[in-house]
Amino acid sequence: MNRINVMKPWLGEEEIAAVAEVIASGWVAQGPRVARFEEAFAQAMGAEHAVATSNCTTALHLALVVAGVGRGDDVVVPSFSFIATANAPTYVSARPVFADVSARTGDLTAQTVLEALTPRTRAVIAVDQGGVPVDLDAIRSVCDPRGIVVIEDAACGAGSTYRGRPVGVGADVTAWSFHPRKLLTTGEGGMLTTSNADWAERARRLREHSMSVSASDRQASILAPKEEYTEIGFNYRMTDLQAAVGLVQLGRLPQIVQRRRELAARYAELLADIPGLRAVADPPWGTGNFQSYWVEVEPSFGASREDTMEVLARADISARRGIMAAHRQPAYRDVDTGSVPLPVTERLTDRTLILPLFHELTDAEQLRVVDALRDAAELRGAA
């Protein structure tokens, strides 16, 4: 049997041709294609400004910097997220304060945010976990009266919608990822979007060492203008090679989302008669892109999450444990990150399982995954 991977990016000849064109141009660093990608991405996501970065973590870092978050501030974040969400506040010497999440969506809620607020809370980072849109309006109803900045970590969110619009539109600033595990990939890469023109302009400077003249403008000039370095900046640039791939991928995004939602619907149908597996689904306020298709392996299922993964592995199927709990990681285990209990986070981290889902997954491969899950469900009876 061929191995079934948990995820595989959908790349083809168009991406190869786009990269070859950039190489032939002689301009491979940040330049005109990055600018084109920023413009196209902003338009596709309904954003006023887009700033390309080296990855989503650097976009989160810049988001906190331009929002004025710093030493002595608290930032409410979900522990139920990739560790970069918690790391970003530490980069600006702020304290990440962990909040619990919804059992249904894996996202922060207005109530869990409210429970984690402190007198020093300056920002909240709300994650669209696995592509499930967070209920941003509810979170803003808690944050806006208190002057708290709302940052959306839409690393997994490209192609998801919230109340009929792309996710990310309603946040003060949003960070995106183009890692290969995401629907839209540039290999590595990220984006910051915002409606605040001043924040966008500062982020553009900060991503290339805070130069007063961009590197692309200097390279395009025969007599290069003199530059100044207005503050301590960073090297968070995207290359034209990456942006060329991103432009092709952005054009593919509607097709990718449609295919993943079709596969997710088929999973839901095939798994419906297997007791003890609760599958992720759309919330009432939006549609997910199913960046990850996860199920909760409940106690009533025939096997534990770990035993289920072993059954899948024996069938040459690669699955993954669900999202980590950052507060359990060595980096944060002995750090003051607030004192809010996180029972849902711990339950989901211990029980959730990410199943294979990618554009070119075949019907036969999907049936193999479900058949392996049925085999796992029979383990308890066999014992």
Secondary structure, DSSP 8 states (H G I E B T S, - for coil): ---B-S------HHHHHHHHHHHHHT--SSSHHHHHHHHHHHHHHT-SEEEEESSHHHHHHHHHHHTT--TT-EEEEESBS-THHHHHHHHTT-EEEEE---TTTSS--HHHHHHH--TTEEEEEEE-GGG----HHHHHHHHGGGT-EEEEEETT-TT-EETTEETTTTSSEEEEE--TTSSS--SS-EEEEES-HHHHHHHHHHHBTTBSS-HHHHHH-SS-----B-S---B----HHHHHHHHHHHHHHHHHHHHHHHHHHHHHHHHTTSTTEEE----TTEE---SSEEEEE-TTSSS-HHHHHHHHHHTTB--EE---BGGGSHHHHTS-------HHHHHHHHHEEEE---TT--HHHHHHHHHHHHHHHTHHHH-
